[in-house]
Amino acid sequence: MTNSRKFSVSVVIPNYNGQHLLVDTIKSAHEALVSSDINDFEIIVSDDGSTDESMSLVGSLFPDVVLLKNQVNTGFAGNMNRGINQSNKDLVCFLNSDVHLTRAYFISQLPLFEDQQTFGVMGAIFDKETKVAQDGAKIARIHLLRIDSNKNNFTKSDVLPTLFLSGANALVRREYLTQLGGFCELFNPYYSEDVDLGIQAWRSGWKLYFQPLAICYHAQSSTIKKLPNNKVRMIAKRNKHFVHFLHLPPVLNWIYLIMILFNSLGQLLVGNTLHMKCYMAVVKQLKKLQKERKSRLKRSKGKTLLSILSVKQVIGDMTHINSKDVVPS
């Protein structure tokens, strides 16, 4: 099977002490590209201050792979942006170092890019050992003051719109990605940067899809698992607040901040300090968040951005699925 148009692809693999994962990931990416009839491609490994032998190992085994070495650990968004800035192909594939692509992985995704409105496509992620589905199309559960991005639609064959593309496995049009400025680095070190990017793309008038025929397997990296649980929870909750502040209308922003303040105070009364720490972390970054909002308006060059509620409506209108084939989770 071939495509009516030939697309070139840059695969960007972020790495942090992933020596035990990288070799198989690079091999799977190369096999997926070649078996998908993609002849013009590059594989970029962007390293985020690793202390293991990742880079020397990759350099010795894969001389054609582009290696980017950062001396300081900055986080996922910053590390990915270095790889994106280095890339020069039509499409950019985000591929975590613990995700392995299957043969012909890209074949079912590439035709979707014939539509110029397509921003990107993600495949189905399964656990490598249990074969249990982990990621599907992200349901746009959006209300007046709440953006919930954690629910999946799992489908066996239907292409579905998705609120965002998993940062672990996504194929994105580089031109549009560059227009959005890549991942927002306020989300460093990790979590919700892919949610933010996806919502930005929808608000810009582009489309995002989940293609269940493109299958990959998650080999379970232990990087985040090794970190203190309270720190991970704090960053995750803080970044969810960032998503709301960047995408709610300005008036609702302040209502949202008041709402989470009262919620944090209530939690504090029962001895839970996590919510207040998250609230203070958001307040600390308010000037940067406001600056980011202004930068996005400037990058849109006068183009009217959709509201977050309009995004929900567009995704809902596009979702024509066989209810027997889809399992919400």
C-alpha positions as CSV (number, residue, x, y, z in Angstrom):
1,M,0.0,0.0,0.0
2,T,1.4,3.4,-1.0
3,N,0.2,7.0,-0.5
4,S,-1.0,9.4,-3.2
5,R,1.5,11.9,-1.8
6,K,4.9,11.2,-0.4
7,F,5.4,12.7,3.0
8,S,8.8,13.0,4.7
9,V,9.0,12.3,8.4
10,S,11.2,13.4,11.3
11,V,11.0,11.1,14.3
12,V,11.9,12.9,17.5
13,I,12.7,10.7,20.5
14,P,13.2,12.5,23.9
15,N,15.6,10.7,26.2
16,Y,16.6,10.9,29.8
17,N,18.6,8.0,31.1
18,G,16.8,5.6,28.8
19,Q,19.8,3.5,27.8
20,H,17.8,0.2,28.4
21,L,14.9,1.4,26.1
22,L,16.4,3.4,23.3
23,V,17.9,0.6,21.1
24,D,14.6,-1.2,20.6
25,T,12.7,2.1,20.2
26,I,15.0,3.3,17.4
27,K,14.9,-0.1,15.7
28,S,11.1,-0.1,15.8
29,A,10.9,3.4,14.4
30,H,13.3,2.6,11.5
31,E,11.3,-0.5,10.7
32,A,8.0,1.3,10.9
33,L,9.3,4.1,8.5
34,V,10.7,1.7,5.9
35,S,7.7,-0.7,5.9
36,S,5.4,2.3,5.5
37,D,7.1,3.2,2.3
38,I,8.7,6.4,3.7
39,N,12.0,6.9,2.1
40,D,12.8,10.5,3.2
41,F,13.1,10.4,7.0
42,E,15.4,11.2,9.9
43,I,15.5,10.0,13.5
44,I,16.5,12.5,16.1
45,V,17.3,11.7,19.8
46,S,17.1,14.7,22.0
47,D,18.8,14.0,25.3
48,D,17.9,15.9,28.4
49,G,21.0,15.8,30.5
50,S,21.3,12.0,30.9
51,T,23.9,10.6,33.2
52,D,23.9,7.1,31.7
53,E,25.6,5.9,28.5
54,S,22.6,6.6,26.3
55,M,24.2,8.9,23.8
56,S,27.4,7.0,23.4
57,L,25.5,3.7,22.9
58,V,23.2,5.3,20.2
59,G,26.1,6.9,18.5
60,S,28.0,3.7,18.2
61,L,25.0,1.6,17.0
62,F,23.1,4.1,14.9
63,P,25.6,6.5,13.2
64,D,22.8,8.0,11.0
65,V,20.7,9.1,14.0
66,V,20.9,12.8,14.9
67,L,22.0,13.2,18.5
68,L,21.2,16.4,20.5
69,K,22.8,16.6,23.9
70,N,21.7,19.1,26.5
71,Q,23.8,19.4,29.6
72,V,21.0,20.4,31.9
73,N,17.7,18.6,32.5
74,T,14.9,20.9,31.5
75,G,11.9,18.7,31.1
76,F,9.8,17.1,28.4
77,A,8.5,20.3,26.6
78,G,12.0,21.9,26.4
79,N,13.6,18.7,25.3
80,M,11.1,18.0,22.6
81,N,11.3,21.6,21.3
82,R,15.1,21.1,20.7
83,G,14.3,18.1,18.6
84,I,11.5,19.8,16.8
85,N,13.7,22.8,16.0
86,Q,16.3,20.5,14.6
87,S,13.8,18.6,12.4
88,N,13.3,19.5,8.7
89,K,10.7,17.1,7.3
90,D,7.0,17.5,6.4
91,L,5.8,15.7,9.5
92,V,7.2,15.3,13.0
93,C,6.6,12.1,14.9
94,F,6.8,12.4,18.7
95,L,7.9,9.1,20.1
96,N,8.7,8.4,23.7
97,S,11.8,6.3,24.4
98,D,9.5,3.6,26.0
99,V,7.1,3.2,23.0
100,H,7.7,0.7,20.2
101,L,6.0,1.1,16.9
102,T,4.7,-1.8,14.8
103,R,5.5,-2.5,11.2
104,A,3.8,-0.3,8.7
105,Y,2.7,2.0,11.6
106,F,2.4,5.1,9.5
107,I,0.4,3.7,6.5
108,S,-3.0,4.3,8.0
109,Q,-2.1,7.7,9.3
110,L,-0.5,9.4,6.2
111,P,-3.7,9.6,4.1
112,L,-5.3,11.8,6.8
113,F,-2.7,14.5,6.0
114,E,-4.1,14.9,2.5
115,D,-6.6,17.1,4.2
116,Q,-4.8,20.5,4.8
117,Q,-6.8,21.0,8.0
118,T,-5.2,18.0,9.6
119,F,-2.8,19.1,12.4
120,G,-1.9,15.6,13.6
121,V,-2.8,11.9,14.2
122,M,-2.1,9.6,17.0
123,G,-2.1,5.8,17.1
124,A,-3.4,3.3,19.6
125,I,-1.1,2.5,22.6
126,F,-1.2,-0.9,24.2
127,D,0.7,-2.2,27.2
128,K,3.6,-4.3,25.8
129,E,3.1,-7.2,28.3
130,T,-0.7,-7.2,29.1
131,K,-1.8,-6.0,25.6
132,V,-4.4,-3.8,27.4
133,A,-5.3,-0.6,25.5
134,Q,-3.9,2.5,27.3
135,D,-4.7,5.4,25.0
136,G,-7.6,6.1,22.7
137,A,-9.3,9.2,21.3
138,K,-9.5,11.8,24.0
139,I,-13.1,12.9,24.8
140,A,-13.7,16.6,24.9
141,R,-15.3,16.8,28.3
142,I,-15.5,20.6,28.5
143,H,-17.8,22.7,30.7
144,L,-17.9,26.3,31.7
145,L,-15.1,26.2,34.2
146,R,-13.8,22.6,33.7
147,I,-11.6,21.0,31.0
148,D,-11.4,17.3,31.6
149,S,-9.0,15.5,29.2
150,N,-8.5,12.0,30.8
151,K,-11.4,10.0,29.3
152,N,-10.8,7.8,26.2
153,N,-12.8,6.4,23.4
154,F,-11.4,3.0,22.4
155,T,-12.3,1.9,18.9
156,K,-11.2,-1.0,16.8
157,S,-11.5,0.5,13.4
158,D,-13.1,4.0,13.3
159,V,-11.0,7.1,12.9
160,L,-12.1,9.6,15.6
161,P,-11.4,13.2,16.4
162,T,-9.4,13.6,19.6
163,L,-9.0,16.5,22.0
164,F,-5.3,16.1,22.0
165,L,-2.5,13.8,20.7
166,S,-0.5,11.9,23.2
167,G,3.1,13.2,23.5
168,A,4.2,9.6,23.6
169,N,3.1,8.8,20.1
170,A,1.9,11.5,17.6
171,L,2.4,12.4,14.0
172,V,2.1,16.2,13.4
173,R,2.4,18.6,10.5
174,R,5.7,20.5,11.2
175,E,4.5,23.7,9.5
176,Y,1.5,24.0,11.9
177,L,3.5,22.9,14.9
178,T,6.1,25.6,14.2
179,Q,3.3,28.2,13.9
180,L,2.2,27.3,17.4
181,G,5.7,27.5,18.8
182,G,6.0,23.9,19.7
183,F,5.3,22.7,23.2
184,C,4.7,25.4,25.9
185,E,7.7,25.2,28.2
186,L,5.8,26.5,31.2
187,F,4.6,22.9,31.6
188,N,8.1,21.7,32.3
189,P,9.2,19.2,33.7
190,Y,6.2,17.1,32.5
191,Y,2.4,16.6,32.2
192,S,-0.4,18.4,30.2
193,E,1.9,20.0,27.6
194,D,0.3,17.7,25.0
195,V,-3.2,18.6,26.2
196,D,-2.3,22.3,25.8
197,L,-0.8,21.8,22.3
198,G,-3.9,19.9,21.1
199,I,-6.3,22.5,22.3
200,Q,-4.2,25.2,20.7
201,A,-4.4,23.3,17.4
202,W,-8.2,23.0,17.6
203,R,-8.7,26.6,18.5
204,S,-6.6,27.5,15.4
205,G,-9.1,25.7,13.2
206,W,-7.1,22.5,12.6
207,K,-8.1,18.9,13.2
208,L,-6.7,16.1,15.3
209,Y,-7.4,12.4,14.9
210,F,-7.0,9.0,16.6
211,Q,-6.2,6.2,14.1
212,P,-6.7,2.8,15.9
213,L,-5.1,0.9,13.0
214,A,-1.8,2.4,13.9
215,I,-0.6,0.3,16.8
216,C,2.3,0.8,19.2
217,Y,3.3,-0.7,22.5
218,H,4.3,0.9,25.7
219,A,7.3,-0.7,27.4
220,Q,6.7,1.2,30.8
221,S,9.5,3.6,31.6
222,S,10.2,4.0,35.3
223,T,11.6,7.6,35.2
224,I,8.6,9.4,36.7
225,K,7.8,6.5,39.0
226,K,11.1,7.0,40.8
227,L,10.2,10.6,41.7
228,P,8.5,11.4,45.1
229,N,4.7,10.9,44.6
230,N,3.7,14.2,46.2
231,K,6.0,16.1,43.8
232,V,4.5,14.4,40.8
233,R,0.9,15.0,42.0
234,M,1.7,18.7,42.6
235,I,3.1,19.2,39.2
236,A,0.3,17.3,37.5
237,K,-2.4,19.4,39.3
238,R,-0.5,22.7,38.7
239,N,-0.3,22.0,35.0
240,K,-4.0,21.2,34.8
241,H,-4.6,24.6,36.2
242,F,-2.2,26.1,33.6
243,V,-4.3,24.5,30.8
244,H,-7.4,26.2,32.2
245,F,-5.8,29.6,32.6
246,L,-4.4,29.5,29.0
247,H,-7.7,28.5,27.4
248,L,-10.6,29.9,29.4
249,P,-11.9,33.3,28.4
250,P,-10.2,36.1,30.3
251,V,-13.2,36.8,32.5
252,L,-13.6,33.2,33.5
253,N,-9.9,33.0,34.3
254,W,-10.3,35.1,37.4
255,I,-13.5,33.2,38.4
256,Y,-11.5,30.0,38.0
257,L,-8.7,31.3,40.2
258,I,-11.2,32.3,42.9
259,M,-12.9,28.9,42.7
260,I,-9.6,27.0,43.2
261,L,-8.6,29.3,46.0
262,F,-11.7,28.5,48.0
263,N,-11.3,24.8,47.2
264,S,-7.7,25.0,48.4
265,L,-8.7,26.7,51.6
266,G,-11.3,24.0,52.2
267,Q,-8.7,21.3,51.7
268,L,-6.3,23.1,54.0
269,L,-8.9,23.0,56.8
270,V,-8.9,19.2,56.7
271,G,-5.1,18.9,56.6
272,N,-4.6,18.6,52.8
273,T,-1.8,21.1,51.8
274,L,-1.4,19.8,48.2
275,H,-4.2,22.0,46.7
276,M,-2.9,25.2,48.3
277,K,0.7,24.4,47.1
278,C,-0.7,24.1,43.6
279,Y,-2.7,27.3,43.8
280,M,0.4,29.2,45.0
281,A,2.4,27.7,42.1
282,V,-0.2,29.0,39.7
283,V,-0.2,32.5,41.2
284,K,3.6,32.5,41.1
285,Q,3.5,32.0,37.3
286,L,0.6,34.3,36.5
287,K,2.7,36.9,34.7
288,K,4.3,34.3,32.6
289,L,0.9,32.7,31.8
290,Q,-0.5,36.1,30.8
291,K,2.5,36.8,28.6
292,E,2.0,33.4,27.0
293,R,-1.6,34.2,26.2
294,K,-0.6,37.4,24.6
295,S,2.2,35.7,22.6
296,R,-0.4,33.2,21.2
297,L,-2.7,36.0,20.1
298,K,0.3,37.6,18.3
299,R,1.3,34.3,16.7
300,S,-2.3,33.9,15.3
301,K,-1.7,37.0,13.2
302,G,-5.2,38.3,13.6
303,K,-6.8,34.9,13.0
304,T,-9.9,34.5,15.2
305,L,-9.3,31.6,17.7
306,L,-12.1,29.3,18.6
307,S,-13.3,29.4,22.2
308,I,-12.8,26.2,24.2
309,L,-16.6,25.6,24.2
310,S,-16.6,25.9,20.4
311,V,-13.8,23.3,20.3
312,K,-16.1,20.9,22.2
313,Q,-18.9,21.6,19.7
314,V,-16.6,21.0,16.6
315,I,-15.3,17.7,18.0
316,G,-18.8,16.6,18.9
317,D,-20.1,17.3,15.4
318,M,-17.2,15.3,13.9
319,T,-17.7,12.3,16.1
320,H,-19.8,9.9,13.9
321,I,-19.0,6.4,15.4
322,N,-20.5,3.0,15.7
323,S,-21.5,2.8,19.3
324,K,-20.9,-1.0,19.4
325,D,-17.3,-0.5,18.5
326,V,-16.4,2.1,21.0
327,V,-15.8,1.7,24.7
328,P,-15.5,4.8,26.8
329,S,-13.0,4.6,29.6
